[in-house]
Amino acid sequence: MKYDQKPSFFYWASQSLIGHVVFFQIVASPLFFYFLADDYAEHVVSPARTISLVFLVSGLGLFVAIMGWYTVSKPMIDRRKRDN
């Protein structure tokens, strides 16, 4: 990256654990709307079910972000630093 360029959101998201969490929460949000639409089609929408979907989807996004950070991104960043 050139020094006169401002880092992008994707660069920040790929370089930090917090960036991973934010990115995967954004990616997981359409999953919430899909599950909500599916529940609406089956006529089982309720406040308790909607809140449980919010926790399910945010927990899934958090889990994927943490696993992706510690198993893929962090080792790649460490290897890149070690090679330079």
Secondary structure by P-SEA (a helix, b strand, c coil): ccccccccaaaaaaccaaaaaaaaaaaaaaaaaaaaaaaaaaccccaaaaaaaaaaaaaaaaaaaaaaaacccaaaaaaaaaac
